[in-house]
Amino acid sequence: MKFDIKQYSEELDKLGIEHEFIEHPEMVEVEDVLKYLGKTKLESFSTLIMKADGEYVAVIRRDDTKVNQGKLRKQLGTENVKMLDLVEFEKLTGLPSGAAHILSSVDRTLIDRKVFASQYSMGGCGSLSVSGKYKSDDLKKIPNSMVVDIAELVEDSIGTIHVGKRILSGITPSGNQLHIGNYFGAVAPQIALQDTHDTHYFVADLHALTTIHDRDKLETNITGVVLDYLALGLDSAKCVFFRQSDVPEHSQLAIVLANYISYGQMKRMHAYKDKLQTGTSEESINMGLFNYPILMAADILLYKPYGVPVGEDQRQHIELTRDIAENFNKTYKTNTFPLPEPLISKELGRIIGTDGERKMSKSLGNIIGIFDDEKMIEKQIMSCFTDPKRLKATDPGRVEGNPIFIYHDLINDNLEEVKELKERYRAGTVGDVEVKRKLIEAHKIKFGEARERRSVLEADMGIVKKILEDGAKKAREFASQTLAEVYKVIGETNQLN
């Protein structure tokens, strides 16, 4: 029997559970769905159906967590708890495996409290080709449900590591104009870590010297990236935020670490090889670029972090960092440096551009900015690709894969409006212009506070300087200890000191 999503929506409405349905290609794996939708595990949950002494129980837990079986058994008051197998699941729910929804036919529902960390969460809704976006607090309205503490964070990637572990994140002042693709794909998940982990964020201004040799441009880029991150929510009270060049231990440790890696390994680094493949002669490549991975290793090892959030293209640099740490530890028979883990984002940031074809990129001119002039942002949105087969507003339109609706799902927190626009678009009762105008207004609401905050900071750079000074002081407290430890191990600290 085919699942009736309309009836399911009506049941949610009766319970007062705010929701929206988002269509996508048929997928079973949660990670595939999240990648397609540009969401993280911090913003999604799964509904697990279990059987406990003849009672059917639904357990809703955030997707970066796993159920603690001991706590679950204690909560249910029985040791006899098991997941339903595929046959039992389909017989009970009438749904295919992997498509459980929040109103499944169970006796009671347990909702882990971590689900409520996000205002809205993605979850199943009875179909492998449709996901639900629910207002998290409304999940408490599920009949026979209760909020419990039965799940714990698991370790595998960004947003899924144990609370309290140190995370180091470098921000390159490349000068690229910050756009919504950057924000939802990298910046927002990166900043979110400050709420649950011991986070150190630094602006990698020394790394920028490999390509920028213009003083004014460098200053503009550094100032811009600092203002952007502070405006978008990076909170110096929750994290350590500083400039790389304000902590000289980065450069000092890089000089030391260069002695524990070979020239051959350095020649195999992507940054160096990619430069050669573009036709650049070996003689013209500066040593800053060649040694970039060594300075990056120093950036990381100085703070002994558990992990470093990076894209797939930076995995090799983390592996080199681990090699350097291992070589150092083996040479001196010490455990000075723990081996950092690469926390790969799995390309969640690959949001389609306004041309409807390629990844959003400034160089391609297919972006929607965040801090640009309002007229410029309006122009970017109004020029956005939609459905090429829709010749006039009265033609039924395609929502799935349509950039303008992808952006609505990301930016527009008015779920009812988004739902209505999609229905009208499919029915041919709304034009592209109105849909785009609604997105412009949603953009103003979504980023209005950030834009205002950036203006305030820009008008009083004394505040910004103080944040960076305090951050550098905190960073040096730890960095100086690590460098002193290294100097003692290698013999630079001796009877002459």
Phi, psi and omega in degrees: 000128182288135181293133181266096184289333177294317179295321178299318179297320180295322178295320178295319179299317180298326181275352181076029180264109180294132185205164175211145178255133181239119182276150179199168177302153182298124182218145178258318184283133180301317183299324179293319180294315181296320179298317181295320184273352181071035180245165177248170179294340177291342185249018183217160178219162176238149177252116181257134180255124183233165178236128182228106181052045177085353179262137177267128185231131174263134177242120179256119180225148180296149189285354173261018180232167173230152182286129173279108187299325179296315179293323180295313180298322179293320179296320182275347178072029179205152176270348185268078181233130178212152175289146176289140174282175187300319182294313180297318182299311183292327179291319182286315188261337185073018183242155175289154179304135180092002184242024181299144176241178190281351178246033181300159185284081182231169180279327177200163183233131176252127181244117179291139187295340180293340179299332187273006180293329178258145180295321178233146181224144175274143179201173181292155177215032173091004182219145177278352181243009178219136175242152179259141173248113187246148170286118191304314182299333181290344179297338179293347180275357178298130181304141177055041180247159175210149179272130184226175177238086186229007182237152180228153181293146178247163183253112171204327181199188181308133176080004183232031182247158186301138178303139175097340180288146184284134176238133177247132182225121179265141181240114182275126178278069186284342181091357177296135180294125182289128180229176186294335176295316175300314187297304185286332182276330186224309188297310183298311177298324180295311181293326182300334181297336183295339182278344186230354185223167174278096190255137173239117176248133176225147176273117187278066185289332177290325178296328182297337182294345179294336183232340183250116179240027177244116186302313182295319179296319180298315180297318179299316181296315181296312180299318181299313183290326177296312179297318181301311184292319178295320180294325184274004171122358176295125189246113183295346176281342181256345187217178173253117184237123186205169175266137180306315184290345178279354179238090186299343179299335177301310181291321181296316180291326179300321178298320180291312186294336180299342181273002183237025175214148186270158176299322180299318178295321180295325180290344180268000181289143185300317184303318180288313182294320180297323179295319179295323183289343178274002178098000178289134180285149181300325183292336184266355180283123182285155184290339175298316177293316181299319182270002181314312182295333179288317176296323178296321178297320179294318177308316186282305188294336180302329184251002176047052183282160171291314185209166181228117178290120180216163172278169181302328183292344180258001182303318182301324180292325177291322178296321177296319178301318178295320178298315180298315180298316180296317179299317179297311182299319181290321181300319184253009180049055182224170174239040183305315185248117170290153182274118182286150179262137173281123179260092189281130183283350178057036171061029177296343182275002184278072181272134184296145181278175183292348176279353177074009184235315189242166177301142179300126184204137179300319183296336179268352179066030184238041185252166165238115183287178178243314184251012176292168172303142183302323179296323179293317179296319177299319179296319180298317181289318182293336179269006185293137175298142176233245179249107185295339181275353181267105187275332178214164188299337182273357176280140174299135183249161179264126179268319184296126179078000180280116185309319184297329177275332172300318180290324176299317180298327180280316192262320190274110180274359176274088186299323181295321179295316180298316179300315181295318180298319180295316180297316181291325180294316179295328182273350181077035179242015175215142180266165180300323183298315180295318179299319180289322178298320177296324179292322178300316179293320179296322178298318180298321180289315184296315187249008182301312181296320180296318180295319179293318180297322180294321179296319179296314180296319182295331180279344179222078183292348176299323178297315182296316179299319180295320178300314181290323178296315179296321179296317180296322179298315179295318181296320182293331178302318180277316184300319181294326177295317179297315180297320178298320178296317180296314180301322179293319181295317186274347177105005177286336170264117186212197186292348179274349181279000000 
